[in-house]
Amino acid sequence: MGPYAVSFHLRDSVVYEHPDGVAVQWVPLGDGTVDFKALVAQAATILPPVHIYCKPITARPPVVLSVYSREFWEKWFPRGRSRDLGRFLALARRGRPYNKPQIEADVPELRDRYMDALKVQQLEHMEQSLEYCRRPLGLGIRGL
């Protein structure tokens, strides 16, 4: 589908082992497990010239994927392959939890009480993510 793409967005996550499977949490770009340098380089060979969007979503708790249960595979990946699971587990083994302090928006009693701080945090995460896109990844508006 690469040659037909009209846009491409980047969102980072930490992916790490958890006793109940694999945990995934969205984080600011550059703080996660994703190798964006390799991803952007590969995208450049596949995609036509497109807009690349920085789409950090943060302030959410980790989600644990029960990858060792039959129910998970039957529901989400009924035609999943063991080699794909192996690659995902290898990624999780390399990953680490996101340990930076943050306000989590999914906790209603905290979200309402700390909305102003949550807005500041989201702005900081966006600025950090955009800086990561500009510097290490070399992305940005060109030719203007």
C-alpha positions as CSV (number, residue, x, y, z in Angstrom):
1,M,0.0,0.0,0.0
2,G,3.0,2.3,0.4
3,P,2.9,3.8,-3.1
4,Y,-0.7,4.8,-2.5
5,A,-0.2,6.6,0.9
6,V,-1.2,10.2,1.2
7,S,0.0,10.7,4.8
8,F,2.0,8.9,7.5
9,H,1.9,9.5,11.3
10,L,4.4,8.7,14.0
11,R,3.4,7.7,17.6
12,D,5.8,6.2,20.0
13,S,5.2,3.4,22.6
14,V,7.1,1.6,25.2
15,V,6.6,-2.2,24.8
16,Y,7.9,-4.4,27.6
17,E,7.5,-7.8,29.3
18,H,4.8,-8.1,31.9
19,P,3.9,-11.1,34.0
20,D,0.5,-11.3,32.3
21,G,1.9,-10.8,28.7
22,V,3.2,-7.7,27.1
23,A,2.6,-4.1,28.2
24,V,2.2,-1.2,25.8
25,Q,2.0,2.5,26.7
26,W,2.0,5.5,24.4
27,V,4.8,8.0,25.2
28,P,6.4,11.1,23.8
29,L,8.3,10.4,20.6
30,G,11.9,9.4,21.3
31,D,11.0,7.9,24.8
32,G,9.7,4.6,23.5
33,T,10.8,1.3,22.0
34,V,10.1,2.2,18.4
35,D,13.2,2.6,16.2
36,F,12.0,5.6,14.3
37,K,15.3,6.2,12.4
38,A,14.9,2.8,10.8
39,L,11.2,3.3,10.3
40,V,11.5,6.7,8.6
41,A,14.4,5.4,6.4
42,Q,12.3,2.4,5.3
43,A,9.2,4.6,4.7
44,A,11.3,6.9,2.5
45,T,12.0,3.9,0.2
46,I,8.4,2.8,0.0
47,L,6.2,6.0,0.2
48,P,5.7,8.7,-2.3
49,P,6.4,12.2,-1.0
50,V,3.8,12.5,1.8
51,H,3.1,14.6,4.9
52,I,4.4,12.9,8.0
53,Y,2.5,13.8,11.2
54,C,3.8,13.8,14.7
55,K,1.0,12.3,16.8
56,P,2.0,11.8,20.4
57,I,-0.7,10.5,22.6
58,T,0.3,10.4,26.2
59,A,-1.1,10.5,29.8
60,R,-2.5,7.0,29.5
61,P,-1.7,4.0,31.6
62,P,-0.1,0.9,30.1
63,V,-2.3,-1.7,28.5
64,V,-1.4,-5.3,29.1
65,L,-1.9,-7.6,26.1
66,S,-2.5,-11.2,27.1
67,V,-0.3,-12.7,24.3
68,Y,0.0,-16.0,26.1
69,S,-3.7,-16.7,26.0
70,R,-5.6,-18.6,23.3
71,E,-8.5,-16.1,23.7
72,F,-6.2,-13.1,22.7
73,W,-5.1,-14.8,19.5
74,E,-8.6,-16.1,18.6
75,K,-10.1,-12.6,19.0
76,W,-7.4,-10.3,17.7
77,F,-5.1,-12.4,15.4
78,P,-6.9,-15.7,14.4
79,R,-4.4,-16.1,11.6
80,G,-1.3,-15.0,13.6
81,R,2.0,-16.7,13.1
82,S,4.4,-17.9,15.7
83,R,7.3,-16.0,14.0
84,D,5.4,-12.7,14.4
85,L,4.8,-13.4,18.1
86,G,8.5,-14.2,18.4
87,R,9.5,-10.9,16.9
88,F,7.0,-9.1,19.2
89,L,8.3,-10.8,22.2
90,A,11.9,-10.0,21.3
91,L,10.9,-6.3,21.0
92,A,9.2,-6.5,24.5
93,R,12.4,-8.1,26.0
94,R,14.4,-5.0,24.8
95,G,11.8,-2.6,26.1
96,R,11.4,-0.9,29.5
97,P,8.5,0.7,31.3
98,Y,8.0,4.4,31.0
99,N,9.3,5.7,34.4
100,K,9.0,9.4,34.0
101,P,6.3,11.0,36.2
102,Q,3.1,12.0,34.5
103,I,-0.5,12.7,35.1
104,E,-2.7,10.0,33.6
105,A,-5.8,11.4,31.9
106,D,-7.7,8.1,32.3
107,V,-8.1,8.6,36.0
108,P,-11.3,10.8,36.2
109,E,-10.8,12.0,39.8
110,L,-7.2,13.1,38.9
111,R,-8.0,14.4,35.4
112,D,-10.6,16.9,36.7
113,R,-8.5,18.0,39.6
114,Y,-5.3,18.4,37.6
115,M,-6.6,19.5,34.2
116,D,-4.3,22.6,34.1
117,A,-1.3,20.5,34.9
118,L,-2.4,17.9,32.3
119,K,-2.6,20.6,29.6
120,V,1.0,21.7,30.5
121,Q,2.2,18.1,30.4
122,Q,0.5,17.5,27.0
123,L,2.1,20.7,25.6
124,E,5.6,19.6,26.9
125,H,5.1,16.1,25.4
126,M,4.2,17.6,22.0
127,E,7.1,20.0,22.0
128,Q,9.5,17.1,23.0
129,S,8.0,15.0,20.2
130,L,8.3,17.7,17.6
131,E,11.9,18.3,18.6
132,Y,12.7,14.6,18.3
133,C,11.1,14.7,14.8
134,R,13.3,17.7,13.8
135,R,16.6,16.7,15.2
136,P,17.3,13.0,15.2
137,L,14.8,12.2,12.5
138,G,15.5,15.2,10.3
139,L,11.8,15.8,9.5
140,G,10.2,19.2,9.0
141,I,8.9,21.5,6.3
142,R,11.3,21.8,3.4
143,G,11.5,24.0,0.4
144,L,9.7,27.0,1.7
